[in-house]
Amino acid sequence: MSTQVVLPLSKAAFWLAGTAILALLVYYFIGVDQGATSIFGNDVHIHEFVHDARHFLGFPCH
């Protein structure tokens, strides 16, 4: 027998907003961050850590 999960609207909105923010951060780091034009400066090269994932997902980067 299954039971229903009741989630208040305020809690659902909180989880939706948190998930959307996390998804946008992941999208930025994998799809937009170019290393030299990073919003975090030239010292943080997240681009190099996700380089192969970018090509696998179809994002051009050079």
N, C-alpha and C positions, 0 to 999 in steps of 0.2 A: 504494500500500500504506500502510495506517495503522499507527501505532505506539501502544502503550498508554503512558499516563502513570501512573507509580506515585508516589503521594503518601503519605508516612508519616502515621500517625494523629496524631502530635504536630503536624506542620505543618498538617494539615487542620483540627485543632482551633484552632490559632492563626488561620488565615484565616477560619474560621467565627466566632470570637469578634470579630475585627476588623471583619468585615462587619456583624455584629449591632450592635456599638457605633456604627459609622458610620450604619447605618439608623436607630437610635434617636435619634441626634443630628439627622439630617435630619428625622425625624418631629417631634421637639420644635420645631425652628425653624420648620417650615412649619405644623404642626398645633396646637401647644399654646401657644407663646410669644405673649403678648398685649400686649407692650410695657410697659404699666403694671405688670403682674404678672410681669415677666420675672425669672428667677433671676439675671440679670446686672445688675439695677438699672435705673433710669430713663434712664441716659445712653446705653445701647445699644438702639437701636430696630430690631432685626432684623425685627420685624413689618412695618415699612414697606417693607423690601426685598422681602419675599415676599408682600405683600398680594394681588396679583392671582393668584398661584399658589394661595393659600389658597382663593379663591373658585372658581377653575378646578377644584380638587380636591374641592370641596364642603364645606370647613371654614367654619363661620360665624365671624365675628370682630367684629361690632358688634351 
